[in-house]
């Protein structure tokens, strides 16, 4: 039995016989990819096109979807179609910020552009995402405005 264990250790440690990415890293990569896709799908929709908004629903838990749609109140017409356009472009690496009770917490930095009729606004955001379960689903997705130079904004402006 001892020789079998040693042989197993020797075989696993040989270069070229071990997987390039350990299982844990593969799981992290899959979770990150899922989060990126879910954020893009949820934050990209077209004015008047209800399906462009609800096509993201399958990526969410029921509670996560209700929470997401609660933020859309006031921005939907009577049929549930968006009153404006929204597009999200990722601008940096997805970061896993923690894990608690089987839920992975991530942040996705990017640029969120929203328009309604002729009005267009662009925001730098960090999208907070919590995902978990089997199959993996979004339990929370919230874009948070990223302020540039927040420390400088907290001090009074200099007078000439």
N, C-alpha and C positions, 0 to 999 in steps of 0.2 A: 504494500500500500504506500509506504514511504517513497519507494522508487517511482511510483505512478505520479505522486504529487510533484516530486522533483522534476520528472520528465515534462509534466504539464507546465510548470513554471518556466522551464528551459525553452519549450516550444513557443509559449506566449511571448517570451522576451526576445525571440529572434526577429531581427529586422525584416520587414516585408510580410510577415505572417500575422501581424496585428492590424486591426482596422486603423485607417488613417485618422479617424476622429472617434474618440471614445463615445460610448452610448450617451453619456450625460451631455456632452457637447452637441451631439446630433439632436438630442431633445431640445436643447437650448436654441439651436439653429432653427429647428422646426417651429418653435414657439415664437421666435423673433420674426420669422417669415410670415406666420399666421397673423401676428399683430400688425405688421406693416400692411399687409393686404386688407385686413379688416378696417384699419384707419382710413386708408385711401378709399375703400368702397363706401364707408359710412359718410365721409366728408366730401365726396364728389357726387353732386346731384344737380339737376337742371330745373329751372323755373317752369312750373306747370306740369312737370313729369313726375307723377307720384311713384311710378315704378323705379325711377332712378334713385329715389330715396329708400324705398322699402326693399330693394334687392339686397341690401346689407343685413336685413333682419335675421337671416339664417345663421349669421356668424355670432349672434348674441344669445345670451340666456334670456328667458322671458323677462326677468327683473331688470337685466341690463338694457334690454330694448325699451322697456317702459321708461327707465331713467333717461335714456338717450332722447326718446320722443318727447319727454316732459320739457327738455331744453328747447325743443322745436316749437313749443306753444307760442302762438302769435306770429309764427313764420310759415304757417300752412294755410291754404285756402280751405273752404268748407268740405272739399273732397279729399283732403289730406295731401294735396300736392304742394311742393315748396313754392313760396312767393318770390324766391330769388334763386340765383345760381351759387354754387359753392365748389371750390376746387382746392385740393390739398396736394402739395409737393413736399416730399420728405427732403430735409436739408442736412441731415447728419445721421450718425449711427444711432440705432435703437439701443437703449441701455436698460438692462434688467436691474431694477433698483431694489428688489427684495422678493421674498416669497413668504407667504403666511397661510397656513391651513389649506395647502394645496392650490393656492392662487398665486400666480406670478404677476408681479407689479413691474411695469415697463414704462419708459417714456420714449416718445417718438418726436423729434424736433422737425419743424417744417414751416412752410409758408402757406397760410390759409387765405385764399382770395374769395371774397363774397361780392356779389353784384345783384342789384335789383334795378331793372329798367336801365337808366344811364348812370346810376351811382355805383362806384366800385371802391371797395376798401380792401387793403392787403394787410395782413397781420403776421408777425412772427409769433409762432406758438410752440408750445410743447404739449403734446397730447399724452395725457395720463391714461394708461390702459391697465386693466386687471383682467387676466384670463385664467381659466382653469377648467376642470372637469374632464370627462371622457365621453364623447369627443370634446376637444377644447372649444370653448366659447368665450365671448367677451362678456364679462360681468359688469364692466365699467369702462366708459370711454368719454373723456372730457378734454376738449382743447382749452389750454390755459394761455392767456396772453403773456408773451415774453417781453418784458420791458428792457430796452437797451439802456445801459448806464443807470440802472436803478439807484445806485448810490449817489450819482451826480444829481438825479432828480430830487432826492430827498433834501438836499441843501439848497438854500435860497440862491437865486440867480445873481451873478456878479453884475454890479452896475459899472458903466464905463467911467 
